[in-house]
């Protein structure tokens, strides 16, 4: 069974994965979870979509990931945006950062890839009392007859036996099991929220977003990715010929407080 490696698709990831919408950061700011001056660590940062959102809201941000190529793409995007983000190669379970030195730990679109109990305990170690851990996901939503359902069916045809967790984007976009992860690590109280958004894609960008998924670019060999992409282009042209695609997504977030 192939290993999931998002570093293999970092170019598509940085170009075509939109990241969390502004409404997500606005909601965190309204809940006083996000405000200027916070010391934040973004684990599993990838190309830094969450890290950049934190920095735009005035946080001092350290971005961590195990993929050097994803971090390099994130540094480039942060530089282009004029955002000072400090990035390092490290896992969420063993960050190497000092204890009790941070106000906020975030994990966007990545919690399922971790040893979750260990990552939760590490987040608790990093945070000051009263500090917040925010675990969030942004999933496309499959509905009968929509472009997401058709794309997922094509992914299944090309990758019928994916590694564990590679299908995490193929569900309802809600993750109640994460509450147990953080409560077992001592976090309390807990709060969750979710909302749906439509994200605009062209055929080209939706193909790129699909290539940048765990089911395609992060697991399939390059020749299979090319064949998938060609088949995807034909599918979209035949079944969804309008050049603009409004792809439904669901944001889910868990806010956990370190006592």
N, C-alpha and C positions, 0 to 999 in steps of 0.2 A: 504494500500500500504506500503511495507517495506521501512525502512529508509536505506539509503546508509551508510555503516560503513566500511571503508577500514581497520580499526583496526582488524576486523575479519579475514582479509586475509594478515596480515602484514608479515607472514613468507614467503608465496608464493611471495608477492610483493618484498621483499628484495632479494629473491633468483633468481627470474625469470624475473622481469621487468628490462630491460637493461638500461633504461635511455637514455639521449641524447647522440648521437655519438660525438666523438672528434671533428668532422668537425663543429659542432654547436659552441663549445667554440672557435675553431680556427677562425671562422667567426666573433664572437664577439670581439676577440682580434684584428683582422684585422681592424675592424671598430672603434678601440680604446674605445670600451665600456667596455672591460675587460682588466685589467692590474694589476700588483702587487701593493699592498698597498691600494687598494680601501676598504672602509668600506661598507659591503654588508649585506642585509637582504633578506633571501629566505623565502617567505611566502608560506603556503601550502606545506611545504617541504617534507612531507611524510617520506620516508626512506632516504632522503638526496641526491638523485642522482645529482641534480643541485648544492646543497650546496657543495658537494665534488668536483665537477668540478670547482667551484669558488675558493675553497681553494687550489686546485692544481695549479691554476694560480696566487697564491700569495695574494688573498683577505683575509681580516679579516671578518669572516662570522658568522652571527646569523641565525639559522634555527628555524622557527616557524611552528607549526601545532596544530590542535585541538585534535589530537589523540595521547595519551600518548604511546600506543603500537608502533605506527609508529615511533615516536621520539626515543623510546628505540632501535628499530631496526636500526635507522639511527646512533645513538651514537655508537652502536657496529660496524657497518661498517666503520664509521669514525675512530674509535680506531684501527681497524685492518689495515686501510690504513695509520695510523700515521698522520691524519689530525686534527688540532685543530679547532673544530667547536662548538660554544656555542649554545645550543638548549633549547627552552622554549615552553611551551604549551600556545598558544595564537592564536586567529583568525586573519585573514588578515585584517578584518575591524576595529579592535581595538587592535593594537599590544602592547600598553603600553610602547612603546619605545619613546625616546626623539625626539622632532621635529628638523628638519634640521641637523641631525647628521650622515647622510649616503649618500654615493655617488651612490649607486646602490641598486635597489630593483628588485628581480626576482620572477616570478611566473611560474613554469614549470608544465604543465599538470594538472592545478588546477583552472584556472581563472573562468571556467564555474560553479564551485561549490560555488563561493562567491556571496555576494550581490555586484555586480560588480561596480556600481557607488560609493558605500561607500568604497570599497577596493581601487578604484582609487584615491579617495580623501585622504585616509590614506597614500597611497604611496607618494602622493605629499607632505603631511605634513612631512614625514620622510626624504625626500630628500633635499640636499643642492641645491641652484640655479645651473642649469646646470647638475644636477644629472639625472640618467637614470632609467627608469622603463622598464624592459624586460619581456614581456609576451610571453610564448612559448608553443607549443604543439608538441608532437610526436605521430602521429596516424598511425596505420597499414592501409594499402590501400587495399580495396576489389576490385578484378577484376574478371570477369566471369571465373569460373572454378578453381580459386586458393584456397589455404588452408584457407585464410582469409574469403572468401565468404562462404565456407562450415562451418567454425567455427561460423560465425555470424548467419547463418541459424539455427544451433543447439542451439545457445544462445536464439534466438527468440522462438524456440520451448519450451525451459525450462522456459523462463521468458517473456511471451507475453505481460505483462503489467508492465514494469519496472518503477521506479520512474523517475521524471523529470531529465534530463541531463544524465541518465545512458547510453544512446545510443550515447554519444558525440564522442566516438571513431569510430562510424559507419557512416562515411560521407566522404567528400573529403579532410578534413584536412586543410581547410582555413577558417579564422574567421574574416571577415571584420567588424563585429559588434563591435569588441573590439576597433576599432579606435574611434568610437563614445564614448565609455566608458571613454577613456583617454582624448580625446579632450574636453569633457564636464567638466572634472576635471582640465582643464587648461594646459594640456601638449601640447607643440608645440616646434619644428617640430616633425613629426612622420615619421618612416621608417619601412618597412616590407621586409622580405625576406622569401623564402621557397626553399627547395630542397628535392629530394627523395634519399633514401638510402635503401639498402638491408641489413637486419639484420639476422644473422645466428641463427637458432634454431634447436634443436633436437626435436623428438616427445615429449620427457619428458619435455623439457623446454618450448615448445609451449603450452603444456597442463597446465603447471604451470603458464605461462603468462596469459592464458585464464581464469584460476581460479581466478587470481588476478585482474580481471576486475570488473567494477561496475555491469555488467550484471550477474555475477556469484557469486564469493566469497564475495563480499561486500553487496549483497542483498539476495541471496537465503539461505534457512536454510541448515545446514550441510548435511543432508541426500540427499537433492536435488543437492548439490555441488558434492557429491560422485557419484550420478547417472549421472550427466552431464559429469563428468570426465571419467567414464567408457564408456559412449556413444562416447565421443570425442576420446578416445583411439581406439575404434573400427573403427570409421570414418577415422582416420588418417591411420590406418593399411590397410584398404580396398582401400582408394582412393589416398593416398599419401604414398606409401610404402617405398620410399627412406628415409633412416634415417636422412638425412640432409634437412632442409627446409630453403630456402632463402625467408624471409617474407618482402615484400615491405612496407616501411614506408615513411611518409612525415613529414618533419620538417617545422613548420611555426613559425615565430617570429615577434613580434612587438616591436620596440624600440621607446620609447617616452621620450622626454626631458622636465624636469621641467624648465620653464623660470627663 
